[in-house]
Amino acid sequence: MSETLAKTYTRADFSSDQSVRWCPGCGDYAILAQTQKVFPDLGVKKENFVFISGIGCSSRFPYYMDTFGFHTIHGRAPAIASGVKLSNPDLSVWVVTGDGDALSIGGNHTIHLLRRNLDINVMLFNNRIYGLTKGQYSPTSEVGKVTKSTPMGSLDSPFNPLNLAMGAGSTFVARTIDKETKHMQEMIKRSYGHKGTSFLEIYQNCNIFNDGAYAPLTDKLTKSDKVIRLENGQPMTFGAEKTKGIRLDGNTPIIVEIGDKWSLDDVLVHDESDYVIASLLSNLTYQSDFPDPIGVIYAIDSPTYNNMLVEQINSAIEKKGVESVQDILNAGDTWVVE
């Protein structure tokens, strides 16, 4: 975790002098605003924040945060971020990426960052489309999606980012929505507070090439039935009057009406540390009969790669002392070319 600060910051301190160049109405504006609102409250020196991005609309993010940042190459932000964190473990390192950048060309880098559990925060903007290249289907586009690159509908089964993170061994998995601004602020704070790799998926509307992708989850008339807000230790209820709940029928999740037959005691209680519950929740994505979960899906404590590496280096120094580069080059198997 980064060194704490002595100075008090405001949102303006994290807003750069760069003109924000996203399409008017893009969900990225909301994510940027909430990040700038939250960061003054994290208690970290401004110069200890670093944003690393790849390629895509979301990847312009470092320009708009008045912190250190690096706009890297397509899909490689996790690799660059890993190097930054290992070089200076005191920095608070954030990866900003999109569904195409992180799950297509950058998929391999993403899963290895998650499995290593470096103390890095990943914010994945998921708009289920390639926006920067003007509207091709992405790894998270639903089956049958008609786009410029799939005029007859996509045949691919989409990646589920939550499933991917769980399968890669992520120690913190969460989701929020661009229009749920207060909820997003809380998820950003929770991400920062986690020791290890945090993976925060953000449902983000692309109003130009995939407008309304999450409309059922954000429209006032439908969102209460389409979104379930997770709270650790609380029953999984949803609906306008919280009269619907999720329970298990054997190993199968079902939706029940709380009333005469089913009570609140019959409803599944969320446990952030339970891998089975987290896996069940992540699998609700793309199932039209179930609400989409938002909140912290999974969170456990586990040793971080960066701490273990520092310990390993210190142990080696203690045993062998500090050597020069030339000493290292001359050690081990050497030979002379005559």
Protein Blocks (a to p, Z undefined) as FASTA:
>chain_A
ZZddfbdcdfklmpcfbdcdddehiaklmmmmmmmmmmmmnopafklpccdddedjklmm
mmmpccddddddehilmmmmmmmmmmmmmbccdddddfklmmmmmmmmmmmmmmnopacd
dddddehiafknoopacfkbcehiacfklmnopabdcddfklmmmmnopabdcdddfklm
mlmmmmmmmmmmpgcjdddddddddfklmghklmmmmgmklmmmmpccddehiacdedjk
opaccddehjaccdddddjkpcfklpccddfklmklmmmmmmmgopakbccdedjfbdcd
dddfklmmmmmmmmmmmmnopadfklmmmgcjddddZZ
